[in-house]
């Protein structure tokens, strides 16, 4: 019997649903998934029947962030500078694809989110979360830096101090706290999270053209700055990844049992 793919992409009633599906790995995102998501968003952007895209997860986690195992890092294309030019990494292009996506992007956060699973939410238009979800960016313990334009967007969404607690010191937010600080649009008792789907499919019947026009008005003034922030964050991330301490931190994290 065919196994379900570990990233499920399906179109249903004018919506495209992207589902992280590696529950045994807490939906950690391997490098190869970034290209798949970039392609999916590019196709959804030009498909005149598609009104919106939803990102969600299967199992107990939304996602535990970048898959830092050897398997997960396979196929990663680093920013290259061999010919003196700098081409963006797959991860940077993934964030750029979220920035550029012209139609509504909805996150249905079914459980805990870690790392990029949290930072990408600032680039989503609507974020629904289970009350089981938590939001954790343990960059400092790994020696890493924020991505997903969170260094710019989070202070604006939640206020500077709360963003600093989270991005600098790895403060883990509950779903209610994330709602209170504007990262999450609505929190649902876990057993009621499924109630978001009829709502989302009803919204997917609205005109894609009109939804795109509304999103353009709401987001276009930020496009240039977000692009610059993405480049800066990724340059800093590449620099941090070269630090042998970071490598050691990641090895330690993967070999620990209770990791966070
Ligand atoms: N990268 C690679 N593997 C990951 C992973 C990640 N980000 N997150 C989870 N996994 C793997 C674990 O290594 C483990 O693999 P194994 O079964 O082969 O040992 C499996 O997923 C299950 O995780 P486990 O740690 O046993 O579950 P847990 O419930 O005790 O803890 C987490 C879950 C998410 C708290 C923990 O796995 C963790 O801290 N992961 C790292 C998260 C992280 O730092 N992300 C990057 C932030 S910048």
Boltz pocket constraint, residues with backbone or C-beta under 6 A from the ligand:
constraints:
  - pocket:
      binder: B
      contacts: [[A, 24], [A, 25], [A, 26], [A, 28], [A, 29], [A, 64], [A, 65], [A, 66], [A, 67], [A, 68], [A, 69], [A, 72], [A, 114], [A, 115], [A, 116], [A, 136], [A, 137], [A, 138], [A, 139], [A, 142], [A, 144], [A, 253], [A, 254], [A, 256], [A, 257], [A, 258], [A, 259], [A, 260]]
      max_distance: 6.0
